[in-house]
Amino acid sequence: MKDVTAIKAGLSILFLLCLFDMPYGYFQFARFIGMLGFAYLAYTEHELRHNNWRDFFIISAILINPLFKISLGRGLWNILDVVWAVILISTIFNNKKED
């Protein structure tokens, strides 16, 4: 579970950094790493039979993927970045309570 916590924390930081004025390459990097991170989290939730979280992470991986881009505009992406960061951080603390 430590790897999942590290991935969630890393993705949260990655998404929050997207709120700043970064070069375009950073956003491409964030999309690629975000897609891989969400795919891995979906797999781990599938193994744990947490279907709601699995579905959330699959949808997030599809939405952020860099291959078939979904254009939402900077403002909406910033909102999504904050929502993802808050959800990921809250799941870290909720999982620690359950352990």
Contacts in CASP RR format, 6 or more apart in sequence:
PFRMAT RR
TARGET T0000
AUTHOR 0000-0000-0000
METHOD contacts of the structure
MODEL  1
MKDVTAIKAGLSILFLLCLFDMPYGYFQFARFIGMLGFAYLAYTEHELRH
NNWRDFFIISAILINPLFKISLGRGLWNILDVVWAVILISTIFNNKKED
1 95 0 8 1.000
1 99 0 8 1.000
4 41 0 8 1.000
4 44 0 8 1.000
4 95 0 8 1.000
5 92 0 8 1.000
5 95 0 8 1.000
7 37 0 8 1.000
7 40 0 8 1.000
7 41 0 8 1.000
8 41 0 8 1.000
8 88 0 8 1.000
8 89 0 8 1.000
8 91 0 8 1.000
8 92 0 8 1.000
9 88 0 8 1.000
9 89 0 8 1.000
9 92 0 8 1.000
11 33 0 8 1.000
11 34 0 8 1.000
11 37 0 8 1.000
11 38 0 8 1.000
11 84 0 8 1.000
11 85 0 8 1.000
11 88 0 8 1.000
12 84 0 8 1.000
12 85 0 8 1.000
12 88 0 8 1.000
12 89 0 8 1.000
13 85 0 8 1.000
14 30 0 8 1.000
14 33 0 8 1.000
14 34 0 8 1.000
15 30 0 8 1.000
15 81 0 8 1.000
15 82 0 8 1.000
15 84 0 8 1.000
15 85 0 8 1.000
15 88 0 8 1.000
16 81 0 8 1.000
16 82 0 8 1.000
16 85 0 8 1.000
17 26 0 8 1.000
17 30 0 8 1.000
18 26 0 8 1.000
18 27 0 8 1.000
18 30 0 8 1.000
18 77 0 8 1.000
18 78 0 8 1.000
18 81 0 8 1.000
19 78 0 8 1.000
19 81 0 8 1.000
19 82 0 8 1.000
28 66 0 8 1.000
30 64 0 8 1.000
31 64 0 8 1.000
31 65 0 8 1.000
31 66 0 8 1.000
31 69 0 8 1.000
32 66 0 8 1.000
34 61 0 8 1.000
34 64 0 8 1.000
35 61 0 8 1.000
35 64 0 8 1.000
35 65 0 8 1.000
35 66 0 8 1.000
37 61 0 8 1.000
38 57 0 8 1.000
38 58 0 8 1.000
38 60 0 8 1.000
38 61 0 8 1.000
38 64 0 8 1.000
39 57 0 8 1.000
39 58 0 8 1.000
39 61 0 8 1.000
41 53 0 8 1.000
41 57 0 8 1.000
42 54 0 8 1.000
42 57 0 8 1.000
42 58 0 8 1.000
42 61 0 8 1.000
45 51 0 8 1.000
45 53 0 8 1.000
45 54 0 8 1.000
45 57 0 8 1.000
46 54 0 8 1.000
53 91 0 8 1.000
56 87 0 8 1.000
60 84 0 8 1.000
63 70 0 8 1.000
63 80 0 8 1.000
72 80 0 8 1.000
END
